[in-house]
Amino acid sequence: MIRGFLLALAILAAAIPAKADVMTFFVMNRAPYGVVIEFSDAASGKVWPGGERIYLLEKGESKSVAIDCTGGVRICYGAWRNGDDGTAWGVGPDRDRECRDCCRICALGPGKGETIEIEP
């Protein structure tokens, strides 16, 4: 009986979609020119802000970017010089570059955020 209850509970838990929450990225552009940035989840193909849009940061600008993501999902950033996608950081404009420290795990809960510094 307990085994059946636990099996039913496990099936129910698997059927409930994972909770989406908001994670904030604090982006600082320390480059001497404007840069654009976007965030992506390679596993699902989701991109923020999406829809052929990007986040623009002028020279020296800082911006908070809040994205909705599911806890545990790996979110990577790609940034590039505005008007010159040959100068890039993170996974780049086509999300095909390898990077050492450009991905973060979506962490749920208040005050969860990550800082990204774009430097020349």
N, C-alpha and C positions, 0 to 999 in steps of 0.2 A: 504494500500500500504506500509506504513512504517512497519507495523507488518510483512508483507511478506518479506520485505528486511531484517529486523532484524532476522527473522527465518532463512533465507538463509545464513546470515552472521554467525549465531551460528552453523549451520550445517557445513559450510566451516571451521570454527575455530576448530571444533571437529575432522575434517578429517585431519588436519595438525598435523604431529607428533610433540611431544614435542622436544625442542631443546636440544641436548646433548652438554655438555661443559666439561671442565677439572677442577677438584678439586684436590688440592695438600694436601697431608698429610705429615707432618713433624714428623718422627718417631725417637725417641731417646731411645736407649737401655741402661738403667742404671743398668741392671742386670750383675752379675759377670760371665756370660756365654752367649753363642750365643743364639739368639731367632729367630724364624720365624714368619711371620705375613702374613695374607691375609685379604682382604676386601670383604664384601658380601652385597647384597641386598636381604633380606629374601623374600620380596614380589615377585620378579621376578626370584629368584634363581641364578642371575648373581654373579660371583665371579671374583675378580681381584687378581693376574694376570690371574688366570684361567688355564685350561688345565693341571691340576696336578702340576702346578708350584707354588712357594711361594717366598716371599721376605725374604732374609736372612740378619740378622744384627749381626755382630760379637760383642763381649763384648765391650761396650763403644761406639759403632758406631752409627752415626746418618745418616738418609737417607731421601730424599724427594721422595715421591711416588705420581705421578700424575695419576689419573684415570679419565676415561670419564664416566660421569654420567648425568642423567637428573635432572634438577632443581626440588627440592622438594622431591627427593627420599631419603629414610633413608638408609645410608650406615653404617654398623657395622664392627668392626675389631675383628679378632680372632688371638691371638698370643700364642705361646707355646715355651718352652725350646727346643732347637734343639736336637732331639734324645730322648725327654722325654715329650710326650704329656700329662702326668699327671700334669705337672706344666704349668698352662695356665692362660691367661688373656682374658678379653673381652668375646666373645661368644665361645672361644675355638676352637680346631681344627675341631670339627664336627659341629660347628655353632649351638650347642644346649644348651649352658649355658646361664643363665640369667645374665644380667649385668646392673649396674646402670648408667655408663657413658661411654659406648663404642660405641655408635652410634652417627652419625652426619647427618645433613640434607645437601644434596648436594646443595650448593649455587652457583649460576652462577655469573660470573663477574670477572674482573681482581682482582688479589690479594686475592682471596678467598682460604683460607687454614685452616687447623686444626692441632694442635699439639697433639701428642700421646707420653706419656712417659711410657716406660715399666720399672717397678721397682720391685725388688725382694720382 
